[in-house]
Amino acid sequence: QKFEQALEIFEQAERVCHPDPESPVLPDSVAFRAIYFQAFVYASDLNQAQKALEVLFRLDRQCPGQVDYDLACLLSRVGQTQFAINYL
């Protein structure tokens, strides 16, 4: 229920654990989890679904296959069911 505060905490964790945004993120790293949870914070508000998708697509580019299910769920929530099926 504290959307902005949660988002700020996860963004700060990402900056601390992943200071170079150009370097890869490993799926078992704290940075990956911080970015992943940012997506969930955004996804908690359907008005922020596009930002959640951007974050998940970013993770998918860096760690293919790690967020497929979450992408599929969010895509189906925003009505892109055919695209969602590709991630399942």
N, C-alpha and C positions, 0 to 999 in steps of 0.2 A: 504494500500500500504506500510505500515511500519510493515511488518510481525514480525521481530525480536523484535521491540519495543513493539508491542501489546502483544506478547507472554510473554515477560519479565514482563510487568505490571500485566497480569492476574496470572502469576506464583507467583509474589510477593504478590498479594492480597490473593491468596490461602495460602501462608505461614503465613501471618499475621492473617488471619481469621480462619485458621485450622492448628495450629502449630503441632498437633499430627496426622500424616497421618494414624495412626492405628485406630483412633477413627472414629465413623460413621459421615457421612455428611448428614445433614438434607436438604430436597429438597427446603425449603424456606430460607436457609442460604446464606450469602454472599459467603461463601466458595464454595457452590454448584454452584452458578452463575459464580464464577471465574474459576472453573474447566470446567464448561460447555462452557464458552466462549473460553477457551484454545482449546477445540475441534473444535470450529468454526474457529479459527485462523488457526489451522492445516488443516482443511477441505477446506480452501480457496485456498490451493495449492494441486492439486491432487497428487503431488509427496509426500505429507505428509499425505496421506489418512490413512496409517497404524497407524501413531501416533494419528490421530483423532479417529480412531476406538478404540485404546487402552484406550484413555481418556474416551470415551463414555461407553465402556464396564466396566471400573472402576466405573463410576457413576451408571451404571445399576446394578452392584453387590451391591452397597451400598444403592441405592434407586430404587428398582425394579419398572419398569413401567414408570419411569419419563422421559426417553429418548428414548423410543421405536420408535417413529416416526422418530427421527433424526438418530437413528441407521439404520432403514429401508432405509431412503433416501441415506445415505452414502454407505451402503452395495450395494444398487442398482447401485450407481455411479461407484463402483469398480467391477461391473459385478457379484456380488454374489446375484442375484435376488431371488433365492429359499430361501436362508437364510434370505434375507430381508423380504420376505413375512411372515415369522414366527413372525417378530416384528410388523407387521401390525395387 
